[in-house]
Amino acid sequence: MPHKTAVRRQIAADDVLRTILESLDDSKAEEIVSIDIAGKSALADYMVIATGRSQRHVGAIADHLDRDITEAGGRVGSVEGMPHCDWVLIDAGDVIVHVFRPEVRSFYNLEKMWSPDAPKGSGIRPVAEAPEE
């Protein structure tokens, strides 16, 4: 039988974001926030921050995200923080995802760091306002 090569396409930032938000919702992540950082950082177009209830939940969310992004045609560059699962960072190219335990999230308060002087409508979006198809 000939070797079949999987043809993969790189998906756009909005598609990656949509996949991530759906995956987080499926994994029962809490307090999901999407921040548009396209004009603030060259690292990515979006930052997503979510909370897991425990270290085990944070790890499961991260595993689920990695699988869902890859299956959708995206690429996960790296995953940091999995051994302890207090704060897991997932680099999905145009979207960077932070999954925290509640105490760690409130300590670092990334939402405030990335939008301290942001006016209303600054690009911080709860899940319900994800980009439309």
C-alpha positions as a Markdown table, in Angstrom:
| # | Residue | x | y | z |
|---|---|---|---|---|
| 1 | Met | 0.0 | 0.0 | 0.0 |
| 2 | Pro | 1.5 | 3.4 | -0.9 |
| 3 | His | 2.4 | 5.8 | 1.8 |
| 4 | Lys | -0.3 | 8.4 | 2.2 |
| 5 | Thr | 0.9 | 11.9 | 3.0 |
| 6 | Ala | -1.5 | 14.0 | 5.1 |
| 7 | Val | -2.1 | 17.4 | 3.4 |
| 8 | Arg | -2.3 | 20.1 | 6.0 |
| 9 | Arg | -3.2 | 23.7 | 5.6 |
| 10 | Gln | -2.2 | 26.5 | 7.9 |
| 11 | Ile | -5.3 | 28.1 | 9.2 |
| 12 | Ala | -5.7 | 31.8 | 9.7 |
| 13 | Ala | -5.6 | 33.6 | 13.1 |
| 14 | Asp | -9.3 | 34.0 | 13.4 |
| 15 | Asp | -9.9 | 30.3 | 12.6 |
| 16 | Val | -7.2 | 29.3 | 15.2 |
| 17 | Leu | -8.9 | 31.6 | 17.7 |
| 18 | Arg | -12.3 | 30.0 | 17.0 |
| 19 | Thr | -10.9 | 26.5 | 17.4 |
| 20 | Ile | -9.3 | 27.4 | 20.7 |
| 21 | Leu | -12.4 | 29.0 | 22.1 |
| 22 | Glu | -14.5 | 26.0 | 21.1 |
| 23 | Ser | -11.9 | 23.6 | 22.6 |
| 24 | Leu | -11.8 | 25.6 | 25.9 |
| 25 | Asp | -15.6 | 25.6 | 26.1 |
| 26 | Asp | -15.7 | 21.8 | 25.4 |
| 27 | Ser | -13.1 | 21.3 | 28.2 |
| 28 | Lys | -15.2 | 23.3 | 30.7 |
| 29 | Ala | -12.5 | 25.9 | 31.1 |
| 30 | Glu | -13.7 | 28.9 | 33.1 |
| 31 | Glu | -13.4 | 32.7 | 32.8 |
| 32 | Ile | -12.3 | 32.6 | 29.1 |
| 33 | Val | -11.0 | 35.9 | 27.8 |
| 34 | Ser | -9.7 | 36.8 | 24.3 |
| 35 | Ile | -7.5 | 39.8 | 23.9 |
| 36 | Asp | -6.7 | 41.3 | 20.5 |
| 37 | Ile | -3.0 | 42.2 | 20.8 |
| 38 | Ala | -2.3 | 42.6 | 17.1 |
| 39 | Gly | -1.2 | 46.3 | 17.5 |
| 40 | Lys | 0.5 | 45.8 | 20.9 |
| 41 | Ser | 2.8 | 42.9 | 20.2 |
| 42 | Ala | 4.6 | 41.2 | 17.3 |
| 43 | Leu | 4.3 | 37.9 | 19.2 |
| 44 | Ala | 0.7 | 37.1 | 18.1 |
| 45 | Asp | -2.6 | 38.5 | 17.0 |
| 46 | Tyr | -4.6 | 37.2 | 20.0 |
| 47 | Met | -4.0 | 36.2 | 23.6 |
| 48 | Val | -6.5 | 33.8 | 25.2 |
| 49 | Ile | -6.6 | 33.4 | 29.0 |
| 50 | Ala | -8.6 | 30.7 | 30.7 |
| 51 | Thr | -8.9 | 29.0 | 34.1 |
| 52 | Gly | -8.9 | 25.3 | 35.1 |
| 53 | Arg | -10.3 | 24.2 | 38.4 |
| 54 | Ser | -7.2 | 22.2 | 39.4 |
| 55 | Gln | -3.8 | 21.1 | 38.2 |
| 56 | Arg | -5.3 | 18.0 | 36.6 |
| 57 | His | -8.0 | 20.1 | 34.8 |
| 58 | Val | -5.4 | 22.6 | 33.5 |
| 59 | Gly | -3.4 | 19.7 | 32.1 |
| 60 | Ala | -6.4 | 18.1 | 30.5 |
| 61 | Ile | -7.4 | 21.5 | 28.9 |
| 62 | Ala | -3.9 | 21.9 | 27.5 |
| 63 | Asp | -3.9 | 18.4 | 26.0 |
| 64 | His | -7.3 | 18.9 | 24.5 |
| 65 | Leu | -6.3 | 22.2 | 23.0 |
| 66 | Asp | -3.1 | 20.8 | 21.5 |
| 67 | Arg | -5.1 | 18.0 | 19.8 |
| 68 | Asp | -7.9 | 20.2 | 18.6 |
| 69 | Ile | -5.6 | 22.8 | 17.1 |
| 70 | Thr | -3.6 | 20.1 | 15.3 |
| 71 | Glu | -6.8 | 18.4 | 14.0 |
| 72 | Ala | -8.1 | 21.7 | 12.7 |
| 73 | Gly | -4.9 | 22.2 | 10.6 |
| 74 | Gly | -3.2 | 24.6 | 13.0 |
| 75 | Arg | 0.3 | 24.2 | 14.5 |
| 76 | Val | 1.3 | 24.2 | 18.1 |
| 77 | Gly | 4.8 | 25.5 | 18.4 |
| 78 | Ser | 5.4 | 24.7 | 22.0 |
| 79 | Val | 3.6 | 23.9 | 25.3 |
| 80 | Glu | 5.2 | 25.2 | 28.5 |
| 81 | Gly | 4.3 | 24.4 | 32.1 |
| 82 | Met | 2.9 | 20.9 | 31.8 |
| 83 | Pro | 4.9 | 19.2 | 34.5 |
| 84 | His | 3.2 | 21.3 | 37.3 |
| 85 | Cys | 0.1 | 22.5 | 35.5 |
| 86 | Asp | -0.2 | 25.7 | 37.5 |
| 87 | Trp | 0.2 | 27.8 | 34.4 |
| 88 | Val | 0.4 | 26.3 | 31.0 |
| 89 | Leu | 1.3 | 28.4 | 28.0 |
| 90 | Ile | 0.4 | 27.1 | 24.5 |
| 91 | Asp | 2.0 | 28.9 | 21.5 |
| 92 | Ala | -0.4 | 28.3 | 18.5 |
| 93 | Gly | 1.4 | 30.8 | 16.2 |
| 94 | Asp | -1.0 | 33.7 | 15.9 |
| 95 | Val | -2.7 | 32.9 | 19.2 |
| 96 | Ile | -1.0 | 32.5 | 22.5 |
| 97 | Val | -3.1 | 30.6 | 25.2 |
| 98 | His | -2.6 | 30.8 | 28.9 |
| 99 | Val | -4.4 | 28.3 | 31.1 |
| 100 | Phe | -4.1 | 28.9 | 34.8 |
| 101 | Arg | -5.2 | 27.5 | 38.1 |
| 102 | Pro | -7.4 | 30.2 | 39.8 |
| 103 | Glu | -4.9 | 31.4 | 42.4 |
| 104 | Val | -2.1 | 31.7 | 39.8 |
| 105 | Arg | -4.3 | 33.6 | 37.4 |
| 106 | Ser | -5.3 | 36.2 | 40.0 |
| 107 | Phe | -1.6 | 36.6 | 41.0 |
| 108 | Tyr | -0.3 | 37.3 | 37.5 |
| 109 | Asn | -3.4 | 39.2 | 36.3 |
| 110 | Leu | -2.4 | 39.2 | 32.6 |
| 111 | Glu | -5.6 | 40.8 | 31.5 |
| 112 | Lys | -4.6 | 44.0 | 33.4 |
| 113 | Met | -1.1 | 43.8 | 32.1 |
| 114 | Trp | -2.1 | 43.7 | 28.5 |
| 115 | Ser | -4.9 | 46.3 | 28.7 |
| 116 | Pro | -4.2 | 48.7 | 31.5 |
| 117 | Asp | -5.1 | 51.8 | 29.5 |
| 118 | Ala | -7.4 | 50.2 | 27.0 |
| 119 | Pro | -10.6 | 52.0 | 26.3 |
| 120 | Lys | -14.0 | 50.3 | 26.2 |
| 121 | Gly | -14.1 | 48.0 | 23.2 |
| 122 | Ser | -10.3 | 47.5 | 23.4 |
| 123 | Gly | -10.3 | 44.0 | 22.0 |
| 124 | Ile | -10.9 | 42.1 | 25.2 |
| 125 | Arg | -13.7 | 39.7 | 24.3 |
| 126 | Pro | -15.5 | 37.1 | 26.3 |
| 127 | Val | -16.1 | 33.8 | 24.5 |
| 128 | Ala | -19.6 | 34.8 | 23.3 |
| 129 | Glu | -18.0 | 37.6 | 21.1 |
| 130 | Ala | -15.5 | 35.4 | 19.2 |
| 131 | Pro | -14.8 | 36.4 | 15.6 |
| 132 | Glu | -17.6 | 35.3 | 13.2 |
| 133 | Glu | -17.0 | 33.0 | 10.3 |
